[in-house]
Every structure is written in C-alpha cells, then in structure tokens.
Amino acid sequence: MTHSLAASTLQQIRDGWAGEFDVPVEVFAEPGSHTFGRDDAGSLVVVTLEGAQVAVGTPEAIERLQTLAPEHRADVEAVLTVLHGLQPEPLGSASLSYVERVLVPTGIEVAVGPVQNVDMLRDHCTQEEWDESGLIDMPARVAARRPDGKVAAVAGYERWGQHLAQLGVLTDPQWRGMGYAAAAAARAAQVSQNEALVPQWRCRVGNTASEDVAQRLGFQRIGHQLAIMLG
C-alpha cells in the first residue's frame, strides 16, 4: 500500500501490534505470513501491515488457516470455511489507518474533558453503532457541539500499550454528514499525539461513512484486521 508515513511511525505501529499479540516485533517488519498457535487463545486474529501478515489463534485454528494461501487468510468467508466445526463466530473485518499530521476541520466547537449528554447520544444510536464506536472503553473523550451547545458527536481513544491510540467516534443520527464526527475525532487524535501516541483508525469493512471521515482527517490505510471468535 502506498503511503507517506515516516519510518519511525511505522516502527511504533509495529511495536504496538507486537505488544497486543505478544510476539517479536520483527515479524511485523518481515514480509510474508507468520503464525502463532496459543493453547489459551479464544479467537483467531489475522493482522496484515504492509507486506507482513501475522496470525494468532488456537493451534488447531492456525493449522487449518495454513491450508489457505496467505492472500486468502484475510477473507472472512474463506477462513470461516476452513474453521468449520470449531464454532467460529466472525467479530469483524476492518481496515487499519494511521495519521501523522491531522487535518483539523474548522468552524465547529470542540470541548475536551468530561462530556455530558453521552447517554442521550447513545440512546439516539443503535446498540451496534455504540458497540462499534468503542467509546465505553475510552475514558478520554472529546465532544463536538451543535450551535445550541448540545453534543452532536463524541470521540475518544483507548491507549494500546506505549504506542497506539485506538480512536472511536459516535454521532447523533440527526447531525451526521455535517462535520461533527470529523471535528471531534480530529481533536481526540491530537490529544493522543500529545501523549506521543500514534492515532489508529480501525474501520469495519463496508463502513464508508467512517472511511470518509478518516480520509478527511488525513489517515492513511496500511493494514487490515480479521477477528473470529472460537467456541
């Protein structure tokens, strides 16, 4: 994938994922497929960053995954087929994007700190949207406010180890497409960068609205994640 991320940023991204997987960071710098079987794994996760693909799962799941060519190991349907009998439940397939210089929208009031009315915003969205935002695990929140002062969108981030900030954003359905999500997410990304973290935008494949916001803020897609729970 073509991108302009600095080598130091890429190293932080690799370090972050290596820490999440508890694997040597070198495997994310080496092109090709790398697999790790864990007896205590409850899922199969496959992450591709540039030319390196790393999979962690139960030994049986890894053995079955290896029957697929590496280029098919990010395909949900193909992976589910080889996992037949292990009670696989897809958690999702997502793109992984990162940014160094955040492109900040103007003209929208953004507040950092305790955010009120989050429960009201949550009530206006579906449970799936709330879960996908990940805000429940993100204590550092930023609010973008409507002209009347009420919250139109909330963004936050969850710290992943020493290097990554996993971003999340949720917007009131009545105020979508007006720049509020971008304004809140941009400020959350900047706050995370003040802590020397690399903002990470993990977007479910097919969520074009989320992809559009990420691109508007300058995020660059360099990877992909597939996650499947095992029974």
Backbone as numpy.savetxt, mean C-alpha at the origin, in Angstrom:
# Nx Ny Nz CAx CAy CAz Cx Cy Cz
10.12 -1.45 -14.66 9.28 -0.26 -14.66 10.17 0.99 -14.66
9.80 1.98 -15.49 10.57 3.21 -15.57 10.18 4.14 -14.44
11.17 4.68 -13.75 10.92 5.62 -12.67 12.16 6.47 -12.47
12.03 7.48 -11.61 13.16 8.36 -11.35 13.53 8.39 -9.87
13.19 7.35 -9.13 13.51 7.30 -7.71 15.01 7.13 -7.52
15.54 7.83 -6.52 16.98 7.76 -6.24 17.36 6.39 -5.68
18.61 6.04 -5.85 19.10 4.75 -5.36 18.92 4.63 -3.86
19.10 5.73 -3.13 18.94 5.69 -1.67 17.49 5.42 -1.28
16.55 5.97 -2.05 15.13 5.72 -1.78 14.78 4.27 -2.05
15.29 3.74 -3.15 15.04 2.34 -3.48 15.59 1.42 -2.39
16.73 1.80 -1.83 17.31 0.98 -0.77 16.43 1.00 0.47
15.86 2.15 0.80 14.94 2.23 1.93 13.71 1.36 1.70
13.20 1.36 0.47 12.03 0.55 0.14 12.36 -0.93 0.29
13.52 -1.33 -0.22 13.93 -2.73 -0.08 14.10 -3.10 1.38
14.74 -2.21 2.15 14.93 -2.47 3.57 13.59 -2.65 4.28
12.62 -1.80 3.91 11.31 -1.87 4.55 10.62 -3.19 4.29
10.64 -3.64 3.06 9.98 -4.90 2.74 10.75 -6.10 3.28
12.06 -6.01 3.29 12.85 -7.09 3.88 12.52 -7.24 5.36
12.31 -6.11 6.03 11.93 -6.15 7.44 10.55 -6.75 7.63
9.61 -6.40 6.76 8.26 -6.95 6.85 8.26 -8.46 6.66
9.09 -8.94 5.75 9.16 -10.37 5.45 10.16 -11.12 6.32
11.02 -10.39 7.02 12.11 -10.99 7.79 12.98 -11.86 6.88
13.44 -11.25 5.80 14.33 -11.92 4.86 15.54 -11.02 4.61
16.63 -11.56 4.09 17.79 -10.72 3.79 17.43 -9.65 2.76
17.88 -8.43 2.99 17.52 -7.34 2.08 18.08 -7.57 0.68
19.14 -8.36 0.59 19.77 -8.60 -0.72 18.81 -9.23 -1.72
17.82 -10.00 -1.24 16.95 -10.68 -2.19 16.09 -9.69 -2.98
15.84 -8.51 -2.41 15.06 -7.51 -3.12 15.92 -6.72 -4.11
17.23 -6.91 -4.05 18.12 -6.24 -4.99 18.59 -7.17 -6.10
18.23 -8.45 -5.99 18.67 -9.45 -6.97 17.52 -9.81 -7.90
17.67 -9.61 -9.20 16.61 -9.98 -10.14 16.28 -11.46 -10.05
15.01 -11.78 -10.29 14.59 -13.17 -10.24 13.61 -13.42 -9.12
13.23 -14.68 -8.97 12.24 -15.08 -7.98 12.91 -15.74 -6.78
12.49 -15.32 -5.58 13.06 -15.85 -4.34 11.90 -16.29 -3.45
11.94 -17.51 -2.94 10.84 -18.04 -2.16 11.31 -18.48 -0.78
10.42 -18.31 0.21 10.74 -18.65 1.59 9.55 -19.37 2.22
9.77 -20.61 2.62 8.73 -21.39 3.28 8.81 -21.22 4.79
7.67 -20.95 5.41 7.61 -20.75 6.86 6.49 -21.61 7.44
6.85 -22.45 8.42 5.84 -23.32 9.03 4.75 -22.52 9.74
5.09 -21.34 10.23 4.12 -20.55 11.00 3.38 -19.53 10.14
3.57 -19.57 8.84 2.89 -18.61 7.96 1.41 -18.95 7.84
0.57 -17.93 7.90 -0.86 -18.14 7.74 -1.36 -17.65 6.40
-0.43 -17.21 5.55 -0.82 -16.66 4.26 0.32 -16.86 3.27
0.03 -16.56 2.03 1.05 -16.52 0.98 1.08 -15.09 0.46
2.24 -14.47 0.51 2.40 -13.10 0.04 3.51 -13.07 -1.00
3.22 -12.47 -2.13 4.20 -12.34 -3.21 4.37 -10.86 -3.52
5.58 -10.36 -3.38 5.87 -8.95 -3.65 6.92 -8.86 -4.75
6.63 -8.03 -5.73 7.57 -7.78 -6.81 7.98 -6.32 -6.76
9.28 -6.08 -6.67 9.83 -4.72 -6.72 10.85 -4.68 -7.83
10.54 -3.92 -8.87 11.38 -3.89 -10.06 11.58 -5.33 -10.56
12.81 -5.81 -10.66 13.04 -7.14 -11.21 13.09 -8.25 -10.19
12.91 -7.92 -8.91 13.00 -8.94 -7.85 11.60 -9.33 -7.38
11.38 -10.63 -7.24 10.10 -11.14 -6.76 10.36 -12.03 -5.55
9.68 -11.71 -4.44 9.89 -12.44 -3.18 8.54 -12.97 -2.70
8.51 -14.27 -2.38 7.29 -14.92 -1.90 7.55 -15.57 -0.55
6.63 -15.37 0.38 6.72 -15.99 1.70 5.39 -16.66 2.01
5.45 -17.92 2.43 4.22 -18.65 2.75 4.55 -19.98 3.41
3.54 -20.79 3.62 3.78 -22.11 4.18 4.61 -22.93 3.19
5.38 -23.92 3.68 6.18 -24.72 2.76 5.37 -25.34 1.62
4.14 -25.83 1.92 3.33 -26.45 0.88 2.88 -25.41 -0.14
2.49 -24.22 0.35 2.06 -23.17 -0.58 3.22 -22.74 -1.47
4.41 -22.63 -0.90 5.58 -22.25 -1.69 5.90 -23.33 -2.72
5.80 -24.58 -2.32 6.08 -25.67 -3.25 5.12 -25.63 -4.45
3.86 -25.36 -4.16 2.88 -25.28 -5.25 3.11 -24.03 -6.10
3.45 -22.93 -5.46 3.72 -21.70 -6.20 4.85 -21.90 -7.20
5.84 -22.68 -6.83 7.00 -22.90 -7.68 6.66 -23.69 -8.95
5.46 -24.27 -9.02 5.05 -24.94 -10.26 4.62 -23.93 -11.31
4.42 -22.68 -10.89 4.07 -21.62 -11.83 5.33 -20.91 -12.30
5.34 -20.46 -13.52 6.43 -19.61 -14.00 6.39 -18.29 -13.22
7.54 -17.70 -12.93 7.57 -16.46 -12.14 6.64 -15.37 -12.64
6.48 -15.26 -13.97 5.63 -14.20 -14.50 4.15 -14.42 -14.19
3.78 -15.64 -13.74 2.38 -15.92 -13.40 2.12 -15.91 -11.89
3.16 -15.69 -11.10 3.00 -15.76 -9.65 2.36 -14.52 -9.04
2.13 -13.50 -9.86 1.40 -12.32 -9.40 -0.04 -12.33 -9.91
-0.42 -13.40 -10.58 -1.76 -13.55 -11.12 -2.63 -14.27 -10.10
-3.62 -13.58 -9.56 -4.45 -14.14 -8.49 -5.09 -15.46 -8.90
-5.71 -15.48 -10.07 -6.42 -16.68 -10.49 -5.47 -17.86 -10.68
-4.31 -17.61 -11.24 -3.33 -18.68 -11.45 -2.85 -19.24 -10.11
-2.60 -18.34 -9.16 -2.10 -18.78 -7.85 -3.20 -19.53 -7.09
-4.43 -19.05 -7.16 -5.53 -19.74 -6.49 -5.70 -21.14 -7.04
-5.48 -21.32 -8.32 -5.63 -22.63 -8.93 -4.63 -23.63 -8.35
-3.37 -23.22 -8.20 -2.37 -24.16 -7.69 -2.51 -24.36 -6.18
-3.21 -23.46 -5.50 -3.41 -23.60 -4.05 -4.69 -24.34 -3.71
-5.34 -24.90 -4.71 -6.60 -25.62 -4.48 -6.41 -26.69 -3.40
-7.33 -26.69 -2.44 -7.27 -27.65 -1.34 -6.67 -27.08 -0.08
-6.04 -25.90 -0.17 -5.45 -25.26 1.01 -6.36 -24.18 1.58
-7.61 -24.16 1.12 -8.61 -23.17 1.55 -8.09 -21.74 1.35
-7.65 -21.43 0.13 -7.12 -20.08 -0.11 -8.23 -19.03 -0.16
-7.96 -17.89 0.41 -8.90 -16.77 0.40 -8.13 -15.52 0.00
-8.36 -14.99 -1.21 -7.60 -13.83 -1.67 -7.86 -12.59 -0.82
-6.79 -11.97 -0.35 -6.89 -10.72 0.40 -6.80 -9.53 -0.54
-6.17 -9.74 -1.69 -6.10 -8.64 -2.63 -4.83 -8.66 -3.45
-4.90 -7.89 -4.53 -3.77 -7.68 -5.42 -3.62 -6.18 -5.56
-2.43 -5.68 -5.31 -2.25 -4.23 -5.23 -0.97 -3.77 -5.90
-1.01 -2.54 -6.41 0.19 -1.91 -6.93 0.89 -1.20 -5.78
2.21 -1.04 -5.89 3.02 -0.39 -4.87 3.71 0.81 -5.49
3.42 2.01 -4.96 3.97 3.24 -5.51 4.62 4.07 -4.41
5.62 4.87 -4.82 6.41 5.65 -3.86 6.69 7.04 -4.43
7.03 7.96 -3.54 7.26 9.34 -3.97 8.42 9.95 -3.19
9.15 10.84 -3.85 10.20 11.61 -3.19 9.78 13.07 -3.04
9.30 13.65 -4.09 8.83 15.04 -4.06 7.32 15.04 -4.24
6.62 15.34 -3.17 5.15 15.31 -3.20 4.64 16.56 -3.91
3.75 16.36 -4.88 3.11 17.47 -5.58 1.86 17.86 -4.80
1.91 18.99 -4.10 0.86 19.35 -3.16 -0.21 20.21 -3.82
-1.48 19.78 -3.79 -2.57 20.60 -4.31 -2.73 21.86 -3.47
-3.29 22.90 -4.05 -3.51 24.15 -3.32 -5.00 24.46 -3.26
-5.34 25.36 -2.34 -6.71 25.85 -2.27 -7.63 25.10 -1.35
-7.12 24.09 -0.64 -7.94 23.32 0.30 -7.31 23.36 1.68
-8.11 23.66 2.69 -7.60 23.73 4.06 -7.29 22.32 4.57
-6.09 22.17 5.10 -5.67 20.87 5.65 -5.20 21.08 7.07
-5.67 20.23 7.98 -5.31 20.33 9.39 -4.61 19.07 9.84
-3.50 19.24 10.56 -2.76 18.12 11.12 -3.03 18.07 12.61
-3.29 16.86 13.13 -3.54 16.72 14.56 -4.80 15.92 14.81
-5.36 16.00 16.02 -6.58 15.23 16.31 -7.69 15.58 15.32
-8.25 14.57 14.71 -9.29 14.78 13.68 -10.63 14.36 14.24
-11.54 15.31 14.30 -12.89 15.01 14.76 -13.77 14.66 13.56
-14.93 14.15 13.83 -15.91 13.79 12.80 -15.47 12.61 11.94
-14.44 11.86 12.37 -14.01 10.70 11.59 -15.10 9.64 11.58
-15.77 9.44 12.72 -16.83 8.45 12.78 -17.98 8.81 11.83
-18.28 10.10 11.73 -19.32 10.54 10.81 -18.91 10.26 9.36
-17.66 10.52 9.06 -17.15 10.24 7.72 -17.22 8.74 7.44
-16.85 7.96 8.44 -16.89 6.50 8.29 -18.31 6.04 8.01
-19.29 6.63 8.68 -20.68 6.24 8.49 -21.18 6.52 7.08
-20.54 7.47 6.40 -20.96 7.81 5.04 -20.35 6.88 3.99
-19.40 6.05 4.41 -18.71 5.15 3.49 -19.09 3.70 3.77
-18.77 2.83 2.83 -19.04 1.41 3.03 -17.97 0.81 3.94
-18.30 -0.34 4.52 -17.33 -1.03 5.36 -16.09 -1.41 4.55
-16.29 -1.81 3.30 -15.17 -2.17 2.44 -14.24 -0.98 2.23
-14.81 0.21 2.02 -14.00 1.41 1.82 -13.23 1.76 3.09
-13.88 1.64 4.24 -13.21 1.91 5.50 -12.06 0.95 5.74
-12.31 -0.34 5.50 -11.27 -1.35 5.70 -10.10 -1.12 4.75
-10.41 -0.80 3.50 -9.34 -0.60 2.51 -8.50 0.62 2.84
-9.10 1.63 3.44 -8.33 2.84 3.78 -7.25 2.56 4.81
-7.48 1.59 5.70 -6.50 1.26 6.73 -6.40 2.29 7.84
-7.30 3.27 7.87 -7.18 4.38 8.84 -7.28 3.92 10.29
-7.94 2.79 10.52 -8.08 2.32 11.91 -6.72 2.05 12.54
-5.71 1.73 11.72 -4.36 1.45 12.22 -3.43 2.63 12.03
-3.98 3.80 11.71 -3.15 4.97 11.41 -3.46 6.10 12.37
-2.74 6.17 13.49 -3.03 7.22 14.47 -2.64 8.62 13.99
-1.68 8.72 13.08 -1.27 10.02 12.55 -2.21 10.39 11.41
-3.17 11.28 11.69 -4.20 11.59 10.71 -4.20 13.07 10.31
-4.63 13.31 9.08 -4.71 14.65 8.53 -6.10 14.82 7.92
-6.71 15.97 8.12 -8.06 16.20 7.59 -8.05 17.32 6.55
-8.77 17.10 5.47 -9.03 18.14 4.48 -10.47 18.59 4.70
-10.66 19.90 4.86 -11.97 20.41 5.28 -12.70 21.12 4.16
-14.02 20.98 4.20 -14.90 21.67 3.28 -14.95 23.16 3.63
-15.53 23.98 2.75 -15.64 25.41 3.07 -16.37 25.70 4.38
-17.30 24.80 4.78 -18.02 25.02 6.04 -17.25 24.51 7.25
-16.03 24.01 7.03 -15.19 23.57 8.14 -15.32 22.11 8.48
-16.29 21.41 7.92 -16.46 19.99 8.21 -15.48 19.15 7.40
-15.21 17.95 7.90 -14.22 17.08 7.27 -14.78 16.46 5.99
-14.01 16.63 4.89 -14.38 16.01 3.62 -13.55 14.77 3.35
-12.32 14.74 3.85 -11.44 13.59 3.64 -10.44 13.51 4.78
-10.05 12.29 5.10 -9.04 12.05 6.14 -7.97 11.14 5.56
-6.72 11.48 5.82 -5.60 10.63 5.40 -4.72 10.38 6.62
-3.92 9.34 6.53 -3.00 9.01 7.63 -1.94 8.08 7.13
-1.10 7.65 8.03 -0.09 6.67 7.65 0.26 5.78 8.84
0.66 4.58 8.49 1.12 3.60 9.47 2.60 3.36 9.23
3.39 3.47 10.27 4.83 3.29 10.12 5.17 1.82 9.97
5.91 1.50 8.92 6.42 0.14 8.69 7.91 0.15 8.98
8.29 -0.34 10.14 9.70 -0.40 10.49 10.34 0.97 10.51
11.58 1.04 10.05 12.34 2.29 10.11 12.27 3.10 8.83
11.59 2.59 7.79 11.76 3.24 6.49 10.48 3.60 5.74
9.39 2.88 5.95 8.21 3.09 5.12 7.03 3.65 5.90
6.23 4.46 5.21 4.98 4.98 5.77 3.85 4.55 4.84
3.05 3.59 5.28 1.92 3.11 4.48 0.77 4.10 4.61
0.41 4.75 3.51 -0.61 5.79 3.52 -2.00 5.21 3.34
-2.99 5.93 3.87 -4.39 5.58 3.66 -5.21 6.86 3.58
-6.30 6.83 2.83 -7.16 8.02 2.71 -8.60 7.59 2.51
-9.51 8.36 3.06 -10.95 8.10 2.94 -11.66 9.43 2.72
-12.56 9.46 1.74 -13.26 10.69 1.39 -14.76 10.48 1.45
-15.48 11.49 1.95 -16.93 11.46 1.95 -17.41 11.31 0.51
-18.29 10.33 0.24 -18.74 10.10 -1.14 -19.29 11.35 -1.82
-19.91 12.25 -1.05 -20.50 13.45 -1.65 -19.45 14.48 -2.07
-18.21 14.27 -1.62 -17.18 15.28 -1.89 -15.99 14.67 -2.64
-16.22 13.57 -3.31 -15.15 12.93 -4.07 -14.96 13.62 -5.43
-13.75 13.51 -5.94 -13.44 14.12 -7.23 -13.23 15.62 -7.16
-13.07 16.17 -5.97 -12.91 17.62 -5.80 -11.54 18.00 -5.23
-10.65 17.02 -5.09 -9.30 17.33 -4.63 -9.06 17.16 -3.15
-10.09 16.80 -2.38 -9.90 16.68 -0.93 -9.01 15.49 -0.57
-9.19 14.36 -1.23 -8.35 13.19 -0.95 -6.89 13.51 -1.24
-6.64 14.15 -2.37 -5.27 14.49 -2.75 -4.64 15.45 -1.74
-5.40 16.44 -1.29 -4.87 17.42 -0.35 -4.51 16.77 0.98
-5.40 15.91 1.48 -5.13 15.24 2.77 -3.96 14.27 2.65
-3.95 13.49 1.58 -2.89 12.49 1.40 -1.53 13.16 1.20
-1.51 14.27 0.48 -0.24 14.99 0.26 0.35 15.45 1.58
-0.49 15.99 2.44 0.02 16.47 3.73 0.47 15.31 4.60
-0.27 14.19 4.59 0.14 13.02 5.37 1.48 12.50 4.88
1.69 12.51 3.57 2.96 12.06 3.00 4.10 12.98 3.45
3.85 14.28 3.47 4.88 15.22 3.91 5.23 15.02 5.38
4.21 14.78 6.20 4.46 14.55 7.63 5.33 13.31 7.81
5.04 12.27 7.05 5.84 11.05 7.16 7.28 11.30 6.70
7.46 12.10 5.68 8.80 12.41 5.20 9.59 13.20 6.24
8.90 13.99 7.05 9.58 14.71 8.13 10.17 13.76 9.16
9.69 12.50 9.16 10.23 11.48 10.05 11.20 10.55 9.31
11.66 11.03 8.13 12.63 10.29 7.31 12.06 8.98 6.78
10.75 8.94 6.55 10.11 7.75 5.99 9.81 7.97 4.51
9.73 6.88 3.77 9.34 6.93 2.36 7.85 6.64 2.27
7.04 7.56 1.77 5.60 7.31 1.65 5.31 6.18 0.66
4.46 5.26 1.08 4.08 4.13 0.24 2.58 4.17 -0.05
2.23 4.07 -1.31 0.83 4.06 -1.72 0.52 2.66 -2.24
-0.23 1.91 -1.46 -0.62 0.56 -1.85 -2.06 0.61 -2.31
-2.27 0.37 -3.60 -3.58 0.58 -4.21 -4.10 -0.72 -4.79
-5.31 -1.10 -4.38 -5.93 -2.31 -4.93 -6.03 -2.20 -6.44
-5.63 -3.27 -7.13 -5.72 -3.29 -8.59 -7.17 -3.09 -9.02
-7.40 -2.15 -9.89 -8.75 -1.84 -10.33 -9.35 -0.60 -9.69
-8.71 -0.09 -8.64 -9.20 1.12 -7.97 -8.62 2.34 -8.68
-9.24 2.70 -9.79 -8.70 3.77 -10.63 -8.72 5.13 -9.94
-9.70 5.35 -9.06 -9.76 6.64 -8.36 -8.53 6.82 -7.47
-8.16 5.76 -6.76 -6.98 5.80 -5.90 -5.71 5.96 -6.73
-5.63 5.25 -7.86 -4.47 5.36 -8.73 -4.32 6.78 -9.26
-5.44 7.41 -9.59 -5.40 8.78 -10.11 -4.87 9.76 -9.06
-5.29 9.57 -7.80 -4.80 10.45 -6.73 -3.30 10.27 -6.56
-2.84 9.02 -6.55 -1.41 8.76 -6.39 -0.59 9.42 -7.49
-1.04 9.29 -8.73 -0.32 9.90 -9.84 -0.33 11.41 -9.74
-1.44 11.97 -9.29 -1.54 13.43 -9.15 -0.53 13.95 -8.13
-0.22 13.13 -7.13 0.71 13.56 -6.07 2.16 13.24 -6.42
2.39 12.59 -7.55 3.75 12.30 -7.97 4.26 10.92 -7.61
3.38 10.04 -7.11 3.82 8.68 -6.77 4.16 7.91 -8.05
5.18 7.07 -7.93 5.63 6.27 -9.06 5.49 4.79 -8.72
4.80 4.06 -9.60 4.57 2.64 -9.35 5.80 1.83 -9.74
6.32 1.06 -8.75 7.50 0.24 -9.04 7.30 -1.22 -8.62
6.12 -1.54 -8.10 5.95 -2.91 -7.61 4.51 -3.36 -7.54
4.36 -4.60 -7.05 3.06 -5.24 -6.97 3.06 -6.21 -5.80
1.91 -6.33 -5.13 1.76 -7.25 -4.01 0.53 -8.12 -4.21
0.67 -9.40 -3.94 -0.46 -10.32 -3.93 -0.48 -11.00 -2.56
-1.65 -11.08 -1.95 -1.76 -11.71 -0.63 -2.96 -12.65 -0.61
-2.73 -13.87 -0.11 -3.78 -14.88 -0.03 -3.72 -15.56 1.33
-4.83 -15.51 2.05 -4.92 -16.24 3.33 -5.05 -17.73 3.06
-4.49 -18.52 3.98 -4.56 -19.97 3.85 -5.32 -20.56 5.04
-6.19 -21.52 4.77 -6.99 -22.10 5.84 -6.18 -23.04 6.71
